[in-house]
Amino acid sequence: MPDDLRLYSMRHYFASNCLSNNIPITDVAEWMGHSSIEVTFKTYRFLMPGSIGRSAKILNVGLAA
């Protein structure tokens, strides 16, 4: 392992990669050992920039039905 690579960097890469590939945050939080998904969300929210917009669209479709 390179000298400048830390274990924490590997954890961050893992979580970032999972969330960027639409793996549910609940799964990632569990795998990371976070006490709640809020911890995961606060740390990695920036990786899910379109999540609020996608959620709103899904809810609008459901409400229109």
C-alpha positions as YAML, in Angstrom:
chain: A
units: angstrom
residues:
- id: 1
  name: MET
  ca: [0.00, 0.00, 0.00]
- id: 2
  name: PRO
  ca: [1.44, 3.44, -0.88]
- id: 3
  name: ASP
  ca: [2.72, 5.51, 2.05]
- id: 4
  name: ASP
  ca: [0.22, 8.31, 1.40]
- id: 5
  name: LEU
  ca: [-2.78, 5.97, 1.32]
- id: 6
  name: ARG
  ca: [-4.57, 5.60, 4.63]
- id: 7
  name: LEU
  ca: [-7.13, 3.03, 5.76]
- id: 8
  name: TYR
  ca: [-9.67, 5.84, 6.15]
- id: 9
  name: SER
  ca: [-9.12, 6.73, 2.49]
- id: 10
  name: MET
  ca: [-10.06, 3.19, 1.52]
- id: 11
  name: ARG
  ca: [-13.26, 3.39, 3.61]
- id: 12
  name: HIS
  ca: [-14.13, 6.72, 2.01]
- id: 13
  name: TYR
  ca: [-13.48, 5.32, -1.47]
- id: 14
  name: PHE
  ca: [-15.68, 2.30, -0.75]
- id: 15
  name: ALA
  ca: [-18.61, 4.37, 0.53]
- id: 16
  name: SER
  ca: [-18.25, 6.94, -2.24]
- id: 17
  name: ASN
  ca: [-18.16, 4.26, -4.91]
- id: 18
  name: CYS
  ca: [-21.23, 2.50, -3.49]
- id: 19
  name: LEU
  ca: [-23.32, 5.65, -3.26]
- id: 20
  name: SER
  ca: [-22.22, 6.92, -6.66]
- id: 21
  name: ASN
  ca: [-23.49, 3.65, -8.11]
- id: 22
  name: ASN
  ca: [-26.92, 3.96, -6.47]
- id: 23
  name: ILE
  ca: [-26.43, 1.38, -3.74]
- id: 24
  name: PRO
  ca: [-28.95, 2.29, -1.02]
- id: 25
  name: ILE
  ca: [-27.59, 4.50, 1.72]
- id: 26
  name: THR
  ca: [-29.10, 2.16, 4.31]
- id: 27
  name: ASP
  ca: [-26.87, -0.66, 3.08]
- id: 28
  name: VAL
  ca: [-23.78, 1.55, 2.95]
- id: 29
  name: ALA
  ca: [-24.42, 2.87, 6.48]
- id: 30
  name: GLU
  ca: [-24.68, -0.69, 7.79]
- id: 31
  name: TRP
  ca: [-21.54, -1.84, 5.99]
- id: 32
  name: MET
  ca: [-19.62, 1.20, 7.26]
- id: 33
  name: GLY
  ca: [-20.73, 0.52, 10.83]
- id: 34
  name: HIS
  ca: [-22.32, 3.94, 11.21]
- id: 35
  name: SER
  ca: [-24.69, 4.32, 14.14]
- id: 36
  name: SER
  ca: [-27.38, 5.75, 11.85]
- id: 37
  name: ILE
  ca: [-27.90, 6.67, 8.22]
- id: 38
  name: GLU
  ca: [-27.72, 10.33, 9.28]
- id: 39
  name: VAL
  ca: [-23.97, 9.91, 9.82]
- id: 40
  name: THR
  ca: [-23.58, 8.47, 6.33]
- id: 41
  name: PHE
  ca: [-25.88, 11.07, 4.82]
- id: 42
  name: LYS
  ca: [-24.06, 14.03, 6.40]
- id: 43
  name: THR
  ca: [-20.71, 12.69, 5.22]
- id: 44
  name: TYR
  ca: [-21.61, 11.64, 1.69]
- id: 45
  name: ARG
  ca: [-24.63, 13.81, 0.74]
- id: 46
  name: PHE
  ca: [-22.59, 15.58, -1.94]
- id: 47
  name: LEU
  ca: [-22.41, 12.31, -3.89]
- id: 48
  name: MET
  ca: [-26.17, 12.25, -4.30]
- id: 49
  name: PRO
  ca: [-26.83, 15.69, -5.83]
- id: 50
  name: GLY
  ca: [-29.83, 14.58, -7.86]
- id: 51
  name: SER
  ca: [-31.46, 12.52, -5.16]
- id: 52
  name: ILE
  ca: [-33.92, 15.19, -4.05]
- id: 53
  name: GLY
  ca: [-34.97, 15.92, -7.63]
- id: 54
  name: ARG
  ca: [-35.39, 12.22, -8.43]
- id: 55
  name: SER
  ca: [-37.40, 11.71, -5.26]
- id: 56
  name: ALA
  ca: [-39.67, 14.64, -6.05]
- id: 57
  name: LYS
  ca: [-40.38, 13.27, -9.53]
- id: 58
  name: ILE
  ca: [-41.26, 9.84, -8.13]
- id: 59
  name: LEU
  ca: [-43.59, 11.38, -5.55]
- id: 60
  name: ASN
  ca: [-45.25, 13.61, -8.15]
- id: 61
  name: VAL
  ca: [-45.97, 10.61, -10.37]
- id: 62
  name: GLY
  ca: [-47.44, 8.77, -7.40]
- id: 63
  name: LEU
  ca: [-49.63, 11.73, -6.42]
- id: 64
  name: ALA
  ca: [-50.88, 12.22, -9.99]
- id: 65
  name: ALA
  ca: [-52.05, 8.61, -10.21]
...
